[in-house]
Amino acid sequence: MSQAVSSPASASPDASAAPPASVAADVAVSDAVPSVAEGAEGPGFVHLRMRSEYSVVDSIVRLDEAVAAAVADGQMALALSDASNLFGWVKFYKQASGKGLQPICAADVWITNAENRERPYRLLLIAANNAGYRRLCELLSRAWLENEYKGHAELLPEWLTAETTGGLIALSGAGGGEVGQFLLAGNHARAVEAAQHWAAAFPDAFYLEVQRDGTPEAESCTRATARLAVELDLPLVATHPIQFLREEDFRAHEARVCIAEGEVLADPKRVRRFQPTQYFRTRAEMMALFADLPAALANSVEIARRCAVTLRLGNPQLPIYPTPEGVSIEEYLVHQAEDGLAKRLERLYPDPEVRAQKTPEYEARLKRECETIIKMGFPGYFLIVADFIVWAKQNGVPVGPGRGSGAGSLVAFSLGITDLDPLPYALLFERFLNPERVSMPDFDIDFCQDNRGKVIEYVRRKYGYDAVSQIATFGTMASKAVIRDAGRVLDMPYNFCDQLSKLIPIEQAKPLSLDKALKAEPQLAERLANEEEVAELFALARPLEDMTRNIGMHAGGVLIAPGKLTDFCPLYRAPGTDSVVSQYDKDDVEAVGLVKFDFLGLRNLTIIDLAVRYVNERRAREGQEPVDLDNLG
């Protein structure tokens, strides 16, 4: 006996539900199978669950390899669904789009279980459109900032209602979701209640999810979920939780998990949460695995068709700099630059006659620079940087005089961004900003290390706490570290691994890769050829080399958005810290249109400031005038 189950499927992300797709109630198959799920002529299946190395602790999928595998299998789309984060989304979007593969934005999230905080539920959230992407960014940010528990960023169920989930598609989480856990516990009534709750929270966008991932309970959960789908007239979708690409990668994946959890690979007491079957299955494999549930396969394709998230890359959007009423930002830049130049010239050339002779040259240079800045659309950038530098100087925060190509700008000198007059040294403005090479200007600004935080706090107050954050970095397992880590999970002696690690040469402050090290260091190659333990260690270390290992914070980068940051990217806060960072690294935040400002902490400025203070305290006691560094020499 089979019954029809409605499928919220549509080619348009915001369209209403499509006609019903059939599903088996007791794994009895209906003949009415949508053509999209038939054989090689249709897409057949789309992977909606794939964790990557950016899940940090439990996946070894590299994005470029995943995209290549999907393209090789003729798949039309692929989702990236890392654990409560979008760390890799922009990179994945670029790589997939570049290969003609539709990228799907998703996140595997935890839902707080009010009855047992130690056992949160899983839910897969997929962004169907740009509104859904923004909602997903906001939800993930809120989870990390407001509801992190034991390393998990959890969503509260009350955050997800019909009014707040527009543009999102939800999958029930299979055996790890609320519905699945009640089904496995034999509590049918609670499973029905949970399914109806989530269906109401995601109108026409909630799917009951089934998996056959090799876990003992997977088949019983799949059968119970299929029956529930028929009973409640809810759509069913098949997924496969990808943790690694090839079947033979399972051991390396387990080593990755052990490294993150401090376990030993061979420990019989170690909790084993993953299965050898969680590799990147082909469409043919998935269609064979769910041949009895063709509608569940078809709905994976329909979900992909509903998704249309697009990123506008390479379009920088500066925050709005406040100007006096009736004055455009371009006019204000010119006014501030001209006013600042006049003050600088009075100090540079106290003699009025000399100043009169020099002024035309400076004014011509200033006019040319202002025209270039306005033409390229960057007056706001200069005014924003000048604002927080002037504030720092006025509030006792030592600021560097300027360095790099930015020191070649007379506008920067006039606004107080730098303290170096570029004309006597023939410094070129075009090295900093050139209309023939369109790129964001980038001032490297040094602040006293101890007071840098005061300037960042000022910027937060001025532009809004929801518009300012610092930037994430991704630490990786470089060759030396991965040898030690792989050796530890293999329970090899520390000295043995340390000796091998020290044989890896360093070039330009970075260790060579394992392959390059074998060519550059004969002793290492010889040991690999002659010692089984070394061969075993290298076999495990190679798949893990350069894998993302941890999330850090950029040394100086600060984002200032033209509104809420979560309209552009989600935010992250490492457990046990107060540091809020973007979930995208410096390259990706710039790609999505955010502008990075460098607030670099320089210990030398702190030391100089302390030295001047001590000298001036002594001079004050002796009745002498204080030293003013700006007037020395």
Secondary structure, DSSP 4 states (H G I P E B T S, - for coil): -EEEEEE---SSTTS--EEEEEEESSSPPPS---GGGSTTTS----B--B--GGGSSS----HHHHHHHHHHTT-SEEEEEEET--TTHHHHHHHHHHTT-EEEEEEEEEE--TT-TTSPEEEEEEE-SHHHHHHHHHHHHHHHHH-EETTEEEE-GGG--TTT-TTEEEE--GGGSHHHHHHHTT-HHHHHHHHHHHHHHSTT-EEEEE--SS-TTHHHHHHHHHHHHHHHT--EEE---BS-SSGGGHHHHHHHHHHHHT--TT-TTS-----TT-S---HHHHHHHTTT-HHHHHHHHHHHHH------TT---PPPPP--TT--HHHHHHHHHHHHHHHHHHHH--SHHHHHHHHHHHHHHHHHHHHHHHHTT-HHHHHHHHHHHHHHHHTT--B----GGGGG-HHHHHHTS----STTTT--GGGT-BTTB------EEEEETTTHHHHHHHHHHHH-TTSEEEEEEEEE--HHHHHHHHHHHTT--HHHHHHHHHTS-EETTEEPPHHHHHHH-HHHHHHHHH-HHHHHHHHHHGGGTT-EEEEEEEEEEEEE-SS-GGGT--EEE-TT---EEESS-HHHHHHTT-EEEEEEEEHHHHHHHHHHHHHHHHHHHTTPPPP-GGG--
